[in-house]
Amino acid sequence: MQDKKLKLPSSGISIDRRNFIKWTSLATGTLLGPGVFVSCDRNSSDTVDPGREEWIIRTACPAHNCGGRCLLKVYEQNGIITRIETDDRQGDDISDPQLRACIRGRSYRKRQYHPDRLKYPLVRTGERGEAKFKRISWDEAYDLMHYKISGVIEKYGNSAIHVPYGTGSYTNTNGRWPAARLMNLLGGSLGFYNSYSWACINIATPTIFGTLETGNQRQDWMNSRYILMWGWNPAEMKDGTNSDYFIRKARDNGARIVCVDPRMSPSAVALADEWIPVRPGTDVAFMSAMAWVIINENLTDNEFIERCCSGFDKTTMPAGYENEESYRDYILGTRDGIPKTPEWAEKITAVPASTIRRIAIEYASTRPAILYQGYGMQRRAYGEQVVRAGATLAAITGNIGIPGGWASGLANQAGGGPFWTVFPSGSNPVKVSIPVFLWTEAVIRGKELGPEHGL
Ligand code: SF4
């Protein structure tokens, strides 16, 4: 294999295979800093010596990207995980609950030692898709990576390299961040924007509220009297440590829990008093019909609307837009001739009009109330509309900025610090980026893609 020299565009340094390994170590060096040092091979020559001291390493469940970081107590002996337990602190209470791991975190040892897990470098020996591989040494793997990466950069430039979002284990040290750092040190790579998880809610929320921090602290759910879990399934996907625990506590405290979801999810079964199935993708029609009922039943919070809202009716239209269609106009069908009634929504959503009417009255009159939006609804074309519809219901009922209420939208919590801190990967000298969803298109027809595709 030819030992090519790769010129680093950002520094002018030429890099040979030996230096490539050095830069790779630099990029990933802190991998060996904090964290848990354990063998990934349960059958390696490292076997547990019962005479050796057992260590308990307290760490966080890292890799499922549920939004939580539950406490894991990893028992380690001679480099082998012997078992994993979770938070068992005494004196657990709602203000400082145990950070108890779910079954995914507790079973992490099985993932670590799973026989199908890749433990050594493999190189493909057959055609793509044939699943033929052979094991190679780490030295050979470094040679091959150096040869391939330097060849691509020399021939096509750094923008022909891409580190996909969400690749690998989603942790700070094992995921895409060290790879991004390596590529940044090598002159950069094709970037991306937007996210698989929050594509629309991340954009729509600040256009409504001016901030992404629209959530109350979860302990505050104890103050709520009514919680609509809309397309949200915390019993399964968690959405952060203890979400389902806090919902259960709120229910114990007297809150009524209603789950709107096409699927009878574990949350619908385990957490909710009532499950309302809805035809997928029709949530905005359901919410609009709720608004129709709330307006016609005079259940709007007019003081809050006048004080804090813009665009609800002709008295709250922004300057310069007085003659445009207001939200109230749209819901009542003043201009398009289509009142968004429960009967109108029933044909779209498959939810009986009487159910829509009842849920609207319950939500608007059982204050304070929460309408918590899941993310599945907004992962589609026009997904921002369901975010706007949910936030508008919270606004017209005055459930924003009060204990036990909830503004909807992305619902980050103020004062909680950053969602996480990521491995420092440096800045990317390549300024071209693609929408996160289009990387497979970029592989197949990269030369054809241009600004009209969002590049
Ligand atoms: S709730 Fe999330 S962070 Fe906690 S153990 Fe489960 S997957 Fe890990």
Residues whose N, C-alpha, C, O or C-beta is under 5 A from the ligand:
A	BS01	SF4	C61 H64 C66 G68 R69 C70 R100 A101 C102 R104 G105 K238 T241
